[in-house]
Structure formats: structure tokens, C-alpha cells
Amino acid sequence: MKNLGDMNFFDSHCHLDKLDLAPFGDSFDVFMAAAFEAGVQRMLCVAIHPDRWQAMADLVAPYFLPRANTPQVWLSFGIHPTEAPEYALDAEAIVQFVRKSPYQERIVAIGETGLDYFRSNAAERWQHERFRAHIAAALELNKPLIIHTRAAAKDTMDVLKSEHARDCGGVMHCFVEDWETAKKALDLGFYLSFSGILTYKTAADLRETAKKAPLDSILIETDAPYLAPVPHRGKPNTPIFVTHTAQVLADVRGESLAAIAETTTANACRWLRLPC
């Protein structure tokens, strides 16, 4: 088997501005070198709030272009469905932010966005309005969506369908729903992204879904610094740990780790329309 450093993993969803850098001497550069050494060659750094977006982008800007022995990074723009209900962010505001950003060429996706009824009342209109605004912006910008859904699978899929999200595509980030929901997402041309939850003992049904899903529609992610996989569950997560999720995915599908790394990276590049 190849060494991890010889592989090519793409962490398709992480929050690099929130990482615990203490294990890396409080150095982002040291962390990035360690990630590359572990085979993580590409990352998508995902926005959750516009007020924190610029600092996040500035942090990772040195890694936009290829550098020796460090991963490349791309960005998304949007606002998480549970963040700041009072924040006004309509479709035109999203479009203008992306078009005027000095980093617009690195913004390759819109979100994360979606519906979350675990922390918010399902009757609250603002969450639906904000979700629809992100979809409208993604359609105008021709960029794929990053979808967060929690305790809201039916409504999430209904909104995606009614707002014609098929036309821009996207990914169901940190997918944990049942096979019926997976099929609906796949029918819309969306990808399914599996996080460290796939490694949890309680996630047997999710592993069955990962086994059934078409291999060309699967991504892997960490959602770092959240949702660390086994054997690091309960600790701060890092993109380096994406290899644990990849290994479980390889095991349940009867594939080699190298094959999962290669295929999920190709899928991520295709989803984000990247030449890699």
C-alpha cells in the first residue's frame, strides 16, 4: 500500500480559521506542511459568516497557488443556517460580494447554507428566505451549493427542488440522512459528502448508505475543527484526519484507500469545476 504522503486527498469541507494550532506550535504553516505530509493536497475552506470571511480568506491566501509540499486551498462564501438570524443577506448581496471580492477567482462554491431545525424553529421564515437567497445567488453565479441540513431533510430537499438547484448543483455536506434522502439528492445531481461521523459505532445505517451510493457521487470531508473521526472522536478535528474517514469508506465499499483517495479527489474537482 502507498504511504499516506504519496496519496492525494481532498478535504472538501473544513473551517481552517477555527483550527486548534497548539499541536503545531501555533503555526498555520507548520499545520499545512503536516497536512501535506499526510496526503491532504487540497482543501475547501468553508464560510459560515460574512463578517469573518475576509479574515478567513486572508489566512489561507498564501495557499491559493501551488507551493511545494503544502496543500492548495479554495473558498466558499455564505452564511450558516444557524448563524445570526438578524443578518440581512439577500441574493444580490451574495452576488455582489463574490463579484467584488479580491479573491473572487478562489470562491468556487456558495454556502454553507440550508435548513437546521435542531437549533432553530421550523416555522421561522428567515431561515427559508436565506436558504432561497443562496440558491438564487448560486444560480446567477453558476457556482455549486454547499448544503447543511439537520432535522430538516424533507424541507431541504423540497426547497432545492422548487428553487431549481439542480441547475447549479452542489453537495449534501456531512451527509447523515437515510437512503431515501440520499436518492433524492442524487436525483438532483448533488454529491454526498461523508465526514468523521461515518467512523462512529452508531453509524451503521450511514455506512450502508455510503456503500450503496455511486462512487462517482461521493466526497469526503472533516468539517474540522468539528466531528473528529474515530480514533480521535471528542478531540479537535483537523483535515489531517480525513484519512480515517477515507479508510472506513474504503472498507465498507471493498476498495483500496488509494482508490478512494483518487476517486473522491476527482469527484471534488469535478463538483467544484477545478482543473485538478
Buried (B, 14 or more C-beta within 10 A) or exposed (E): EEEBEEBBBBBBBBBBBBBBBEBBEEEBEEBBBBBBBBBBBBBBBBBBBBEBBEEBBEBBBEBBEEEEEBBBBBBBBBBBBBBBEEEEBBBEBBBEBBEEBEBBEBBBBBBBBBBBBEEBEEEEEBBBEBBBBBBBBBBBBEBBBBBBBBEBBEBBBEBBEEBEBEEBBBBBBBBBBEBEBBEBBBEBBBBBBBBBBBBBEEBEEBBEBBEEBEBEBBBBBBBBBBBBBBEBBEEBBBBBBBBBBBBBBBBBBEBEBBBBBBBBBBBBBBBBEBEB
